[in-house]
Amino acid sequence: MEPLRTDEVGTHLVSRSVRLSAPPVSASLAAMQRPRALWTAPDEPTVVGGGVAVAVEADGPERLARVRRSAAALFDGADVDAPDAARPRFFGGLAFHEEATGRDPWADFPAARFVVPEAQVVFDGGDAWLTVTALDGEADADTVGDRLAELRETLESLDDAPPEGPPGVSDRHRTTSVEAWHESVDAAVSRIRAGDLQKVVLAQALEVELDRPAAAPDLLARLGGTYPDCHRFLVEPNGGASFLGATPERLVSLRGREVETGALAGTTGRGDTDDEDEWLANELLGSEKDNHEHELVAETIREQLAPLSAEIRVGDRGIRKLATVQHLWTPIDATLERDEHVLSLVDALHPTPAVGGLPPAAALGVIRDTEPFDRGWYAAPVGWFDADGDGSFAVALRSAIVEETLATLFAGVGLVADSDPDAEWDEVQLKYRPVLDELERDD
Ligand SMILES: C=C(O[C@@H]1C=C(C(=O)O)C=C[C@H]1O)C(=O)O
């Protein structure tokens, strides 16, 4: 189906839901038609999607406002018969930059794309709900009901199978050599010292040739085992690519007027022993450089939320421990002054200085001029929103785009005046680990 590109959406959604005896999540995802979607976040229902009831795409500086208008027109007058948990949602995300370049491996990823899946399965506690959605020009409540019954039978007969092991890596290629990295970091640090900007996040990409095609549901299931507290996501455009990851960074969630976000910046490794781990955590908590890098993120998020908020609550700075790294983390919550759509908050916050820099325009200029590859949807918002404008978005880090036997991994680091190229290089390698560990075989 051609995505809708105009604001003149003349059709509406027809949606029906049924309760399921909960099928296994990974098998449900594997059973879905492409394009598939997965969203798993701490304290939120897991959602699996498959197929397209409707897709909305947009590019340029107004891309989020345009997506929002098209979605509102589709939800307006929608024929939805679903309990709250099963309500239809748009899933998708954005490119890091406002315009899509069309360069590989991102050729099929527009600057913004959101899809209401034809089939959506929500896992909420012990319950599961299947929702089937179509456009009213293409289906009516009866045909949607027939499809619901058919899919229910398929899902309820799925067996739970352990995920397949890593596909194995036969070759790898870096977009950035050690020498080029040194040059780029030195140049960025000189500009920061000269006062042109305060912080910039530079990234690298790693192309990995696999021994066999990697199945996204298996990769995500294994990532869930190692990174249970992270947001796991899968988005697929038209074509054969899958963009997935297990990210520790929530961009923003909105429920009613309650906002949850946070600052995550400043990184160190994990220790081999408890003592070494604690020592590393204390070094990070006491590091002037990392605290400065972190403070720029926390303060910018607070400033971006201030005009929209009746109250902002900034929690205590602490350590967020993941299997491979630990980060400085500050929880930030807010209560909005008036009703807002989550896409407006995404627009206000992206890119935070955790993935862009400060001031944002200068940092984006350095990123565009320096990085020899296209970030695509890496480090950009991925998530979902509903008819009320509630929703939840993560920053697509610790991620890769996978197609057949090629996976491209992305990782970046925040640079400030006293950043050291070698230490930052090592940090990039650590940030590849979550996805790379699921691709490499131990033998
Ligand atoms: C840019 C990435 O991570 C971001 C940068 C961090 C840092 O520089 O310390 C820490 C967490 C993230 O905000 C990445 O994982 O690719």
The ligand as an SDF file (V2000), in Angstrom:
LIG
                    3D

 16 16  0  0  0  0  0  0  0  0999 V2000
   25.2780    7.8310   21.4980 C   0  0  0  0  0  0  0  0  0  0  0  0
   25.1240    6.7590   22.2840 C   0  0  0  0  0  0  0  0  0  0  0  0
   24.8790    6.8310   23.6290 O   0  0  0  0  0  0  0  0  0  0  0  0
   24.6400    8.0780   24.2490 C   0  0  0  0  0  0  0  0  0  0  0  0
   25.8750    8.7190   24.6980 C   0  0  0  0  0  0  0  0  0  0  0  0
   26.3750    8.4890   25.9720 C   0  0  0  0  0  0  0  0  0  0  0  0
   27.7150    9.0780   26.3870 C   0  0  0  0  0  0  0  0  0  0  0  0
   28.3400    9.7600   25.5720 O   0  0  0  0  0  0  0  0  0  0  0  0
   28.1590    8.8290   27.5120 O   0  0  0  0  0  0  0  0  0  0  0  0
   25.6530    7.7460   26.8970 C   0  0  0  0  0  0  0  0  0  0  0  0
   24.3950    7.3120   26.6050 C   0  0  0  0  0  0  0  0  0  0  0  0
   23.7140    7.7950   25.4150 C   0  0  0  0  0  0  0  0  0  0  0  0
   23.0450    8.9790   25.6920 O   0  0  0  0  0  0  0  0  0  0  0  0
   25.1500    5.3740   21.7210 C   0  0  0  0  0  0  0  0  0  0  0  0
   24.9070    4.4230   22.4720 O   0  0  0  0  0  0  0  0  0  0  0  0
   25.3940    5.2320   20.5070 O   0  0  0  0  0  0  0  0  0  0  0  0
  1  2  2  0
  2  3  1  0
  2 14  1  0
  3  4  1  0
  4  5  1  0
  4 12  1  0
  5  6  2  0
  6  7  1  0
  6 10  1  0
  7  8  2  0
  7  9  1  0
 10 11  2  0
 11 12  1  0
 12 13  1  0
 14 15  2  0
 14 16  1  0
M  END
$$$$
